[in-house]
Amino acid sequence: MHYGYEIGIDKLWDWLPLLLPLLILQLILLFVALRDLLKRNLSNESKWLWIMIIVFVNLFGPILYFTIGRRGR
């Protein structure tokens, strides 16, 4: 059965120029947010919660940390 959806290596190469900058941006934000979080003096419970948000909410996790999590500074 063919439903018109073909995911092949050729389609991946077409999307690579768009996805690569987003992946690089995501990794930079992730590492900067984690480094900043680990330097702060917070309770371990707060740190673990922010680590989970930063890592598992993909691109928006680090953005949330920088906008909400650093308010006390």
mmCIF file of the N, C-alpha and C atoms, coordinates in Angstrom:
data_MODEL
# 
_entry.id   MODEL 
# 
loop_
_atom_site.group_PDB 
_atom_site.id 
_atom_site.type_symbol 
_atom_site.label_atom_id 
_atom_site.label_alt_id 
_atom_site.label_comp_id 
_atom_site.label_asym_id 
_atom_site.label_entity_id 
_atom_site.label_seq_id 
_atom_site.pdbx_PDB_ins_code 
_atom_site.Cartn_x 
_atom_site.Cartn_y 
_atom_site.Cartn_z 
_atom_site.occupancy 
_atom_site.B_iso_or_equiv 
_atom_site.pdbx_formal_charge 
_atom_site.auth_seq_id 
_atom_site.auth_comp_id 
_atom_site.auth_asym_id 
_atom_site.auth_atom_id 
_atom_site.pdbx_PDB_model_num 
ATOM 1   N N  . MET A 1 1  ? 0.835  -1.182 0.000  1.00 0.00 ? 1  MET A N  1 
ATOM 2   C CA . MET A 1 1  ? 0.000  0.000  0.000  1.00 0.00 ? 1  MET A CA 1 
ATOM 3   C C  . MET A 1 1  ? 0.878  1.244  0.000  1.00 0.00 ? 1  MET A C  1 
ATOM 4   N N  . HIS A 1 2  ? 0.482  2.165  -0.763 1.00 0.00 ? 2  HIS A N  1 
ATOM 5   C CA . HIS A 1 2  ? 1.242  3.406  -0.874 1.00 0.00 ? 2  HIS A CA 1 
ATOM 6   C C  . HIS A 1 2  ? 0.284  4.569  -0.640 1.00 0.00 ? 2  HIS A C  1 
ATOM 7   N N  . TYR A 1 3  ? 0.565  5.346  0.373  1.00 0.00 ? 3  TYR A N  1 
ATOM 8   C CA . TYR A 1 3  ? -0.309 6.460  0.731  1.00 0.00 ? 3  TYR A CA 1 
ATOM 9   C C  . TYR A 1 3  ? 0.259  7.811  0.319  1.00 0.00 ? 3  TYR A C  1 
ATOM 10  N N  . GLY A 1 4  ? 1.304  7.843  -0.437 1.00 0.00 ? 4  GLY A N  1 
ATOM 11  C CA . GLY A 1 4  ? 1.873  9.094  -0.891 1.00 0.00 ? 4  GLY A CA 1 
ATOM 12  C C  . GLY A 1 4  ? 2.925  9.682  0.039  1.00 0.00 ? 4  GLY A C  1 
ATOM 13  N N  . TYR A 1 5  ? 3.237  8.983  1.107  1.00 0.00 ? 5  TYR A N  1 
ATOM 14  C CA . TYR A 1 5  ? 4.248  9.467  2.045  1.00 0.00 ? 5  TYR A CA 1 
ATOM 15  C C  . TYR A 1 5  ? 5.530  8.684  1.832  1.00 0.00 ? 5  TYR A C  1 
ATOM 16  N N  . GLU A 1 6  ? 6.536  9.357  1.376  1.00 0.00 ? 6  GLU A N  1 
ATOM 17  C CA . GLU A 1 6  ? 7.826  8.706  1.223  1.00 0.00 ? 6  GLU A CA 1 
ATOM 18  C C  . GLU A 1 6  ? 8.846  9.466  2.040  1.00 0.00 ? 6  GLU A C  1 
ATOM 19  N N  . ILE A 1 7  ? 9.438  8.780  2.975  1.00 0.00 ? 7  ILE A N  1 
ATOM 20  C CA . ILE A 1 7  ? 10.504 9.382  3.765  1.00 0.00 ? 7  ILE A CA 1 
ATOM 21  C C  . ILE A 1 7  ? 11.769 8.632  3.410  1.00 0.00 ? 7  ILE A C  1 
ATOM 22  N N  . GLY A 1 8  ? 12.596 9.279  2.668  1.00 0.00 ? 8  GLY A N  1 
ATOM 23  C CA . GLY A 1 8  ? 13.836 8.673  2.254  1.00 0.00 ? 8  GLY A CA 1 
ATOM 24  C C  . GLY A 1 8  ? 14.994 9.583  2.573  1.00 0.00 ? 8  GLY A C  1 
ATOM 25  N N  . ILE A 1 9  ? 16.166 9.112  2.311  1.00 0.00 ? 9  ILE A N  1 
ATOM 26  C CA . ILE A 1 9  ? 17.370 9.885  2.588  1.00 0.00 ? 9  ILE A CA 1 
ATOM 27  C C  . ILE A 1 9  ? 17.412 11.137 1.720  1.00 0.00 ? 9  ILE A C  1 
ATOM 28  N N  . ASP A 1 10 ? 16.814 11.090 0.534  1.00 0.00 ? 10 ASP A N  1 
ATOM 29  C CA . ASP A 1 10 ? 16.792 12.269 -0.335 1.00 0.00 ? 10 ASP A CA 1 
ATOM 30  C C  . ASP A 1 10 ? 15.972 13.401 0.284  1.00 0.00 ? 10 ASP A C  1 
ATOM 31  N N  . LYS A 1 11 ? 14.861 13.063 0.909  1.00 0.00 ? 11 LYS A N  1 
ATOM 32  C CA . LYS A 1 11 ? 14.035 14.083 1.566  1.00 0.00 ? 11 LYS A CA 1 
ATOM 33  C C  . LYS A 1 11 ? 14.756 14.671 2.773  1.00 0.00 ? 11 LYS A C  1 
ATOM 34  N N  . LEU A 1 12 ? 15.513 13.854 3.480  1.00 0.00 ? 12 LEU A N  1 
ATOM 35  C CA . LEU A 1 12 ? 16.267 14.335 4.631  1.00 0.00 ? 12 LEU A CA 1 
ATOM 36  C C  . LEU A 1 12 ? 17.309 15.352 4.198  1.00 0.00 ? 12 LEU A C  1 
ATOM 37  N N  . TRP A 1 13 ? 17.987 15.112 3.111  1.00 0.00 ? 13 TRP A N  1 
ATOM 38  C CA . TRP A 1 13 ? 18.995 16.054 2.622  1.00 0.00 ? 13 TRP A CA 1 
ATOM 39  C C  . TRP A 1 13 ? 18.361 17.379 2.210  1.00 0.00 ? 13 TRP A C  1 
ATOM 40  N N  . ASP A 1 14 ? 17.116 17.337 1.755  1.00 0.00 ? 14 ASP A N  1 
ATOM 41  C CA . ASP A 1 14 ? 16.419 18.573 1.390  1.00 0.00 ? 14 ASP A CA 1 
ATOM 42  C C  . ASP A 1 14 ? 16.140 19.440 2.617  1.00 0.00 ? 14 ASP A C  1 
ATOM 43  N N  . TRP A 1 15 ? 15.859 18.816 3.759  1.00 0.00 ? 15 TRP A N  1 
ATOM 44  C CA . TRP A 1 15 ? 15.520 19.531 4.990  1.00 0.00 ? 15 TRP A CA 1 
ATOM 45  C C  . TRP A 1 15 ? 16.736 19.900 5.820  1.00 0.00 ? 15 TRP A C  1 
ATOM 46  N N  . LEU A 1 16 ? 17.871 19.312 5.551  1.00 0.00 ? 16 LEU A N  1 
ATOM 47  C CA . LEU A 1 16 ? 19.058 19.515 6.376  1.00 0.00 ? 16 LEU A CA 1 
ATOM 48  C C  . LEU A 1 16 ? 19.488 20.971 6.498  1.00 0.00 ? 16 LEU A C  1 
ATOM 49  N N  . PRO A 1 17 ? 19.512 21.780 5.444  1.00 0.00 ? 17 PRO A N  1 
ATOM 50  C CA . PRO A 1 17 ? 19.922 23.186 5.613  1.00 0.00 ? 17 PRO A CA 1 
ATOM 51  C C  . PRO A 1 17 ? 19.003 23.980 6.548  1.00 0.00 ? 17 PRO A C  1 
ATOM 52  N N  . LEU A 1 18 ? 17.748 23.587 6.664  1.00 0.00 ? 18 LEU A N  1 
ATOM 53  C CA . LEU A 1 18 ? 16.828 24.265 7.567  1.00 0.00 ? 18 LEU A CA 1 
ATOM 54  C C  . LEU A 1 18 ? 16.955 23.742 8.991  1.00 0.00 ? 18 LEU A C  1 
ATOM 55  N N  . LEU A 1 19 ? 17.137 22.450 9.143  1.00 0.00 ? 19 LEU A N  1 
ATOM 56  C CA . LEU A 1 19 ? 17.163 21.840 10.466 1.00 0.00 ? 19 LEU A CA 1 
ATOM 57  C C  . LEU A 1 19 ? 18.493 22.001 11.192 1.00 0.00 ? 19 LEU A C  1 
ATOM 58  N N  . LEU A 1 20 ? 19.587 22.058 10.471 1.00 0.00 ? 20 LEU A N  1 
ATOM 59  C CA . LEU A 1 20 ? 20.901 22.139 11.103 1.00 0.00 ? 20 LEU A CA 1 
ATOM 60  C C  . LEU A 1 20 ? 21.085 23.398 11.950 1.00 0.00 ? 20 LEU A C  1 
ATOM 61  N N  . PRO A 1 21 ? 20.731 24.591 11.476 1.00 0.00 ? 21 PRO A N  1 
ATOM 62  C CA . PRO A 1 21 ? 20.859 25.773 12.350 1.00 0.00 ? 21 PRO A CA 1 
ATOM 63  C C  . PRO A 1 21 ? 19.967 25.695 13.590 1.00 0.00 ? 21 PRO A C  1 
ATOM 64  N N  . LEU A 1 22 ? 18.773 25.121 13.454 1.00 0.00 ? 22 LEU A N  1 
ATOM 65  C CA . LEU A 1 22 ? 17.897 24.962 14.616 1.00 0.00 ? 22 LEU A CA 1 
ATOM 66  C C  . LEU A 1 22 ? 18.489 23.987 15.630 1.00 0.00 ? 22 LEU A C  1 
ATOM 67  N N  . LEU A 1 23 ? 19.089 22.923 15.156 1.00 0.00 ? 23 LEU A N  1 
ATOM 68  C CA . LEU A 1 23 ? 19.727 21.960 16.049 1.00 0.00 ? 23 LEU A CA 1 
ATOM 69  C C  . LEU A 1 23 ? 20.909 22.589 16.770 1.00 0.00 ? 23 LEU A C  1 
ATOM 70  N N  . ILE A 1 24 ? 21.705 23.354 16.064 1.00 0.00 ? 24 ILE A N  1 
ATOM 71  C CA . ILE A 1 24 ? 22.858 24.025 16.677 1.00 0.00 ? 24 ILE A CA 1 
ATOM 72  C C  . ILE A 1 24 ? 22.387 25.035 17.712 1.00 0.00 ? 24 ILE A C  1 
ATOM 73  N N  . LEU A 1 25 ? 21.354 25.814 17.387 1.00 0.00 ? 25 LEU A N  1 
ATOM 74  C CA . LEU A 1 25 ? 20.796 26.780 18.335 1.00 0.00 ? 25 LEU A CA 1 
ATOM 75  C C  . LEU A 1 25 ? 20.263 26.083 19.580 1.00 0.00 ? 25 LEU A C  1 
ATOM 76  N N  . GLN A 1 26 ? 19.576 24.971 19.388 1.00 0.00 ? 26 GLN A N  1 
ATOM 77  C CA . GLN A 1 26 ? 19.035 24.222 20.519 1.00 0.00 ? 26 GLN A CA 1 
ATOM 78  C C  . GLN A 1 26 ? 20.156 23.714 21.421 1.00 0.00 ? 26 GLN A C  1 
ATOM 79  N N  . LEU A 1 27 ? 21.218 23.176 20.855 1.00 0.00 ? 27 LEU A N  1 
ATOM 80  C CA . LEU A 1 27 ? 22.319 22.652 21.661 1.00 0.00 ? 27 LEU A CA 1 
ATOM 81  C C  . LEU A 1 27 ? 23.047 23.765 22.405 1.00 0.00 ? 27 LEU A C  1 
ATOM 82  N N  . ILE A 1 28 ? 23.238 24.914 21.756 1.00 0.00 ? 28 ILE A N  1 
ATOM 83  C CA . ILE A 1 28 ? 23.893 26.040 22.424 1.00 0.00 ? 28 ILE A CA 1 
ATOM 84  C C  . ILE A 1 28 ? 23.051 26.524 23.591 1.00 0.00 ? 28 ILE A C  1 
ATOM 85  N N  . LEU A 1 29 ? 21.747 26.712 23.367 1.00 0.00 ? 29 LEU A N  1 
ATOM 86  C CA . LEU A 1 29 ? 20.861 27.147 24.447 1.00 0.00 ? 29 LEU A CA 1 
ATOM 87  C C  . LEU A 1 29 ? 20.842 26.138 25.586 1.00 0.00 ? 29 LEU A C  1 
ATOM 88  N N  . LEU A 1 30 ? 20.817 24.857 25.259 1.00 0.00 ? 30 LEU A N  1 
ATOM 89  C CA . LEU A 1 30 ? 20.789 23.808 26.276 1.00 0.00 ? 30 LEU A CA 1 
ATOM 90  C C  . LEU A 1 30 ? 22.032 23.870 27.157 1.00 0.00 ? 30 LEU A C  1 
ATOM 91  N N  . PHE A 1 31 ? 23.205 23.942 26.553 1.00 0.00 ? 31 PHE A N  1 
ATOM 92  C CA . PHE A 1 31 ? 24.442 23.944 27.336 1.00 0.00 ? 31 PHE A CA 1 
ATOM 93  C C  . PHE A 1 31 ? 24.619 25.227 28.136 1.00 0.00 ? 31 PHE A C  1 
ATOM 94  N N  . VAL A 1 32 ? 24.255 26.362 27.564 1.00 0.00 ? 32 VAL A N  1 
ATOM 95  C CA . VAL A 1 32 ? 24.386 27.627 28.293 1.00 0.00 ? 32 VAL A CA 1 
ATOM 96  C C  . VAL A 1 32 ? 23.425 27.660 29.471 1.00 0.00 ? 32 VAL A C  1 
ATOM 97  N N  . ALA A 1 33 ? 22.199 27.205 29.268 1.00 0.00 ? 33 ALA A N  1 
ATOM 98  C CA . ALA A 1 33 ? 21.221 27.190 30.352 1.00 0.00 ? 33 ALA A CA 1 
ATOM 99  C C  . ALA A 1 33 ? 21.651 26.229 31.463 1.00 0.00 ? 33 ALA A C  1 
ATOM 100 N N  . LEU A 1 34 ? 22.132 25.046 31.107 1.00 0.00 ? 34 LEU A N  1 
ATOM 101 C CA . LEU A 1 34 ? 22.571 24.081 32.124 1.00 0.00 ? 34 LEU A CA 1 
ATOM 102 C C  . LEU A 1 34 ? 23.785 24.602 32.886 1.00 0.00 ? 34 LEU A C  1 
ATOM 103 N N  . ARG A 1 35 ? 24.724 25.222 32.186 1.00 0.00 ? 35 ARG A N  1 
ATOM 104 C CA . ARG A 1 35 ? 25.902 25.770 32.860 1.00 0.00 ? 35 ARG A CA 1 
ATOM 105 C C  . ARG A 1 35 ? 25.506 26.874 33.833 1.00 0.00 ? 35 ARG A C  1 
ATOM 106 N N  . ASP A 1 36 ? 24.628 27.755 33.404 1.00 0.00 ? 36 ASP A N  1 
ATOM 107 C CA . ASP A 1 36 ? 24.170 28.837 34.267 1.00 0.00 ? 36 ASP A CA 1 
ATOM 108 C C  . ASP A 1 36 ? 23.411 28.291 35.474 1.00 0.00 ? 36 ASP A C  1 
ATOM 109 N N  . LEU A 1 37 ? 22.573 27.299 35.252 1.00 0.00 ? 37 LEU A N  1 
ATOM 110 C CA . LEU A 1 37 ? 21.796 26.705 36.339 1.00 0.00 ? 37 LEU A CA 1 
ATOM 111 C C  . LEU A 1 37 ? 22.692 26.047 37.377 1.00 0.00 ? 37 LEU A C  1 
ATOM 112 N N  . LEU A 1 38 ? 23.713 25.340 36.928 1.00 0.00 ? 38 LEU A N  1 
ATOM 113 C CA . LEU A 1 38 ? 24.583 24.638 37.866 1.00 0.00 ? 38 LEU A CA 1 
ATOM 114 C C  . LEU A 1 38 ? 25.464 25.589 38.663 1.00 0.00 ? 38 LEU A C  1 
ATOM 115 N N  . LYS A 1 39 ? 25.694 26.794 38.163 1.00 0.00 ? 39 LYS A N  1 
ATOM 116 C CA . LYS A 1 39 ? 26.478 27.787 38.897 1.00 0.00 ? 39 LYS A CA 1 
ATOM 117 C C  . LYS A 1 39 ? 25.662 28.509 39.963 1.00 0.00 ? 39 LYS A C  1 
ATOM 118 N N  . ARG A 1 40 ? 24.341 28.515 39.836 1.00 0.00 ? 40 ARG A N  1 
ATOM 119 C CA . ARG A 1 40 ? 23.477 29.251 40.764 1.00 0.00 ? 40 ARG A CA 1 
ATOM 120 C C  . ARG A 1 40 ? 23.329 28.510 42.086 1.00 0.00 ? 40 ARG A C  1 
ATOM 121 N N  . ASN A 1 41 ? 23.051 29.268 43.127 1.00 0.00 ? 41 ASN A N  1 
ATOM 122 C CA . ASN A 1 41 ? 22.815 28.697 44.447 1.00 0.00 ? 41 ASN A CA 1 
ATOM 123 C C  . ASN A 1 41 ? 21.321 28.469 44.636 1.00 0.00 ? 41 ASN A C  1 
ATOM 124 N N  . LEU A 1 42 ? 20.847 27.327 44.219 1.00 0.00 ? 42 LEU A N  1 
ATOM 125 C CA . LEU A 1 42 ? 19.452 26.939 44.385 1.00 0.00 ? 42 LEU A CA 1 
ATOM 126 C C  . LEU A 1 42 ? 19.408 25.631 45.152 1.00 0.00 ? 42 LEU A C  1 
ATOM 127 N N  . SER A 1 43 ? 18.250 25.299 45.679 1.00 0.00 ? 43 SER A N  1 
ATOM 128 C CA . SER A 1 43 ? 18.108 23.999 46.326 1.00 0.00 ? 43 SER A CA 1 
ATOM 129 C C  . SER A 1 43 ? 18.187 22.911 45.256 1.00 0.00 ? 43 SER A C  1 
ATOM 130 N N  . ASN A 1 44 ? 18.554 21.725 45.689 1.00 0.00 ? 44 ASN A N  1 
ATOM 131 C CA . ASN A 1 44 ? 18.694 20.620 44.732 1.00 0.00 ? 44 ASN A CA 1 
ATOM 132 C C  . ASN A 1 44 ? 17.368 20.283 44.055 1.00 0.00 ? 44 ASN A C  1 
ATOM 133 N N  . GLU A 1 45 ? 16.258 20.451 44.797 1.00 0.00 ? 45 GLU A N  1 
ATOM 134 C CA . GLU A 1 45 ? 14.952 20.162 44.195 1.00 0.00 ? 45 GLU A CA 1 
ATOM 135 C C  . GLU A 1 45 ? 14.659 21.113 43.049 1.00 0.00 ? 45 GLU A C  1 
ATOM 136 N N  . SER A 1 46 ? 14.954 22.391 43.251 1.00 0.00 ? 46 SER A N  1 
ATOM 137 C CA . SER A 1 46 ? 14.724 23.371 42.188 1.00 0.00 ? 46 SER A CA 1 
ATOM 138 C C  . SER A 1 46 ? 15.632 23.108 40.998 1.00 0.00 ? 46 SER A C  1 
ATOM 139 N N  . LYS A 1 47 ? 16.879 22.749 41.269 1.00 0.00 ? 47 LYS A N  1 
ATOM 140 C CA . LYS A 1 47 ? 17.809 22.466 40.171 1.00 0.00 ? 47 LYS A CA 1 
ATOM 141 C C  . LYS A 1 47 ? 17.332 21.284 39.347 1.00 0.00 ? 47 LYS A C  1 
ATOM 142 N N  . TRP A 1 48 ? 16.907 20.208 40.014 1.00 0.00 ? 48 TRP A N  1 
ATOM 143 C CA . TRP A 1 48 ? 16.451 19.027 39.279 1.00 0.00 ? 48 TRP A CA 1 
ATOM 144 C C  . TRP A 1 48 ? 15.229 19.344 38.433 1.00 0.00 ? 48 TRP A C  1 
ATOM 145 N N  . LEU A 1 49 ? 14.326 20.148 38.964 1.00 0.00 ? 49 LEU A N  1 
ATOM 146 C CA . LEU A 1 49 ? 13.142 20.517 38.206 1.00 0.00 ? 49 LEU A CA 1 
ATOM 147 C C  . LEU A 1 49 ? 13.527 21.317 36.957 1.00 0.00 ? 49 LEU A C  1 
ATOM 148 N N  . TRP A 1 50 ? 14.410 22.296 37.118 1.00 0.00 ? 50 TRP A N  1 
ATOM 149 C CA . TRP A 1 50 ? 14.833 23.089 35.971 1.00 0.00 ? 50 TRP A CA 1 
ATOM 150 C C  . TRP A 1 50 ? 15.644 22.266 34.977 1.00 0.00 ? 50 TRP A C  1 
ATOM 151 N N  . ILE A 1 51 ? 16.453 21.330 35.459 1.00 0.00 ? 51 ILE A N  1 
ATOM 152 C CA . ILE A 1 51 ? 17.199 20.456 34.537 1.00 0.00 ? 51 ILE A CA 1 
ATOM 153 C C  . ILE A 1 51 ? 16.237 19.666 33.669 1.00 0.00 ? 51 ILE A C  1 
ATOM 154 N N  . MET A 1 52 ? 15.186 19.119 34.286 1.00 0.00 ? 52 MET A N  1 
ATOM 155 C CA . MET A 1 52 ? 14.190 18.342 33.523 1.00 0.00 ? 52 MET A CA 1 
ATOM 156 C C  . MET A 1 52 ? 13.489 19.224 32.491 1.00 0.00 ? 52 MET A C  1 
ATOM 157 N N  . ILE A 1 53 ? 13.134 20.448 32.892 1.00 0.00 ? 53 ILE A N  1 
ATOM 158 C CA . ILE A 1 53 ? 12.461 21.356 31.950 1.00 0.00 ? 53 ILE A CA 1 
ATOM 159 C C  . ILE A 1 53 ? 13.398 21.726 30.809 1.00 0.00 ? 53 ILE A C  1 
ATOM 160 N N  . ILE A 1 54 ? 14.638 22.067 31.129 1.00 0.00 ? 54 ILE A N  1 
ATOM 161 C CA . ILE A 1 54 ? 15.601 22.484 30.097 1.00 0.00 ? 54 ILE A CA 1 
ATOM 162 C C  . ILE A 1 54 ? 15.860 21.359 29.106 1.00 0.00 ? 54 ILE A C  1 
ATOM 163 N N  . VAL A 1 55 ? 16.037 20.152 29.597 1.00 0.00 ? 55 VAL A N  1 
ATOM 164 C CA . VAL A 1 55 ? 16.422 19.036 28.718 1.00 0.00 ? 55 VAL A CA 1 
ATOM 165 C C  . VAL A 1 55 ? 15.231 18.487 27.927 1.00 0.00 ? 55 VAL A C  1 
ATOM 166 N N  . PHE A 1 56 ? 14.077 18.336 28.582 1.00 0.00 ? 56 PHE A N  1 
ATOM 167 C CA . PHE A 1 56 ? 12.975 17.626 27.935 1.00 0.00 ? 56 PHE A CA 1 
ATOM 168 C C  . PHE A 1 56 ? 11.959 18.510 27.221 1.00 0.00 ? 56 PHE A C  1 
ATOM 169 N N  . VAL A 1 57 ? 12.034 19.811 27.355 1.00 0.00 ? 57 VAL A N  1 
ATOM 170 C CA . VAL A 1 57 ? 11.091 20.679 26.659 1.00 0.00 ? 57 VAL A CA 1 
ATOM 171 C C  . VAL A 1 57 ? 11.758 21.275 25.417 1.00 0.00 ? 57 VAL A C  1 
ATOM 172 N N  . ASN A 1 58 ? 12.794 20.647 24.965 1.00 0.00 ? 58 ASN A N  1 
ATOM 173 C CA . ASN A 1 58 ? 13.524 20.995 23.747 1.00 0.00 ? 58 ASN A CA 1 
ATOM 174 C C  . ASN A 1 58 ? 13.885 22.463 23.662 1.00 0.00 ? 58 ASN A C  1 
ATOM 175 N N  . LEU A 1 59 ? 13.533 23.128 22.606 1.00 0.00 ? 59 LEU A N  1 
ATOM 176 C CA . LEU A 1 59 ? 13.965 24.500 22.372 1.00 0.00 ? 59 LEU A CA 1 
ATOM 177 C C  . LEU A 1 59 ? 13.358 25.480 23.373 1.00 0.00 ? 59 LEU A C  1 
ATOM 178 N N  . PHE A 1 60 ? 12.156 25.224 23.848 1.00 0.00 ? 60 PHE A N  1 
ATOM 179 C CA . PHE A 1 60 ? 11.481 26.164 24.740 1.00 0.00 ? 60 PHE A CA 1 
ATOM 180 C C  . PHE A 1 60 ? 11.911 26.031 26.192 1.00 0.00 ? 60 PHE A C  1 
ATOM 181 N N  . GLY A 1 61 ? 12.492 24.910 26.595 1.00 0.00 ? 61 GLY A N  1 
ATOM 182 C CA . GLY A 1 61 ? 12.948 24.731 27.968 1.00 0.00 ? 61 GLY A CA 1 
ATOM 183 C C  . GLY A 1 61 ? 14.013 25.738 28.379 1.00 0.00 ? 61 GLY A C  1 
ATOM 184 N N  . PRO A 1 62 ? 15.102 25.874 27.611 1.00 0.00 ? 62 PRO A N  1 
ATOM 185 C CA . PRO A 1 62 ? 16.099 26.890 27.952 1.00 0.00 ? 62 PRO A CA 1 
ATOM 186 C C  . PRO A 1 62 ? 15.541 28.318 27.892 1.00 0.00 ? 62 PRO A C  1 
ATOM 187 N N  . ILE A 1 63 ? 14.651 28.579 26.957 1.00 0.00 ? 63 ILE A N  1 
ATOM 188 C CA . ILE A 1 63 ? 14.053 29.908 26.871 1.00 0.00 ? 63 ILE A CA 1 
ATOM 189 C C  . ILE A 1 63 ? 13.217 30.188 28.110 1.00 0.00 ? 63 ILE A C  1 
ATOM 190 N N  . LEU A 1 64 ? 12.447 29.203 28.562 1.00 0.00 ? 64 LEU A N  1 
ATOM 191 C CA . LEU A 1 64 ? 11.682 29.360 29.801 1.00 0.00 ? 64 LEU A CA 1 
ATOM 192 C C  . LEU A 1 64 ? 12.599 29.597 30.989 1.00 0.00 ? 64 LEU A C  1 
ATOM 193 N N  . TYR A 1 65 ? 13.709 28.888 31.039 1.00 0.00 ? 65 TYR A N  1 
ATOM 194 C CA . TYR A 1 65 ? 14.644 29.074 32.149 1.00 0.00 ? 65 TYR A CA 1 
ATOM 195 C C  . TYR A 1 65 ? 15.185 30.496 32.174 1.00 0.00 ? 65 TYR A C  1 
ATOM 196 N N  . PHE A 1 66 ? 15.579 31.007 31.013 1.00 0.00 ? 66 PHE A N  1 
ATOM 197 C CA . PHE A 1 66 ? 16.157 32.343 30.969 1.00 0.00 ? 66 PHE A CA 1 
ATOM 198 C C  . PHE A 1 66 ? 15.121 33.429 31.247 1.00 0.00 ? 66 PHE A C  1 
ATOM 199 N N  . THR A 1 67 ? 13.857 33.193 30.923 1.00 0.00 ? 67 THR A N  1 
ATOM 200 C CA . THR A 1 67 ? 12.840 34.209 31.155 1.00 0.00 ? 67 THR A CA 1 
ATOM 201 C C  . THR A 1 67 ? 12.196 34.096 32.526 1.00 0.00 ? 67 THR A C  1 
ATOM 202 N N  . ILE A 1 68 ? 11.975 32.898 33.023 1.00 0.00 ? 68 ILE A N  1 
ATOM 203 C CA . ILE A 1 68 ? 11.294 32.705 34.309 1.00 0.00 ? 68 ILE A CA 1 
ATOM 204 C C  . ILE A 1 68 ? 12.244 32.286 35.416 1.00 0.00 ? 68 ILE A C  1 
ATOM 205 N N  . GLY A 1 69 ? 13.130 31.364 35.126 1.00 0.00 ? 69 GLY A N  1 
ATOM 206 C CA . GLY A 1 69 ? 13.984 30.770 36.162 1.00 0.00 ? 69 GLY A CA 1 
ATOM 207 C C  . GLY A 1 69 ? 15.035 31.692 36.732 1.00 0.00 ? 69 GLY A C  1 
ATOM 208 N N  . ARG A 1 70 ? 15.429 32.700 36.010 1.00 0.00 ? 70 ARG A N  1 
ATOM 209 C CA . ARG A 1 70 ? 16.489 33.603 36.464 1.00 0.00 ? 70 ARG A CA 1 
ATOM 210 C C  . ARG A 1 70 ? 15.928 34.880 37.052 1.00 0.00 ? 70 ARG A C  1 
ATOM 211 N N  . ARG A 1 71 ? 14.642 34.945 37.307 1.00 0.00 ? 71 ARG A N  1 
ATOM 212 C CA . ARG A 1 71 ? 14.018 36.165 37.831 1.00 0.00 ? 71 ARG A CA 1 
ATOM 213 C C  . ARG A 1 71 ? 14.598 36.602 39.165 1.00 0.00 ? 71 ARG A C  1 
ATOM 214 N N  . GLY A 1 72 ? 15.003 35.663 39.997 1.00 0.00 ? 72 GLY A N  1 
ATOM 215 C CA . GLY A 1 72 ? 15.501 35.998 41.321 1.00 0.00 ? 72 GLY A CA 1 
ATOM 216 C C  . GLY A 1 72 ? 16.874 36.636 41.338 1.00 0.00 ? 72 GLY A C  1 
ATOM 217 N N  . ARG A 1 73 ? 17.549 36.661 40.211 1.00 0.00 ? 73 ARG A N  1 
ATOM 218 C CA . ARG A 1 73 ? 18.900 37.205 40.146 1.00 0.00 ? 73 ARG A CA 1 
ATOM 219 C C  . ARG A 1 73 ? 18.913 38.697 40.131 1.00 0.00 ? 73 ARG A C  1 
# 
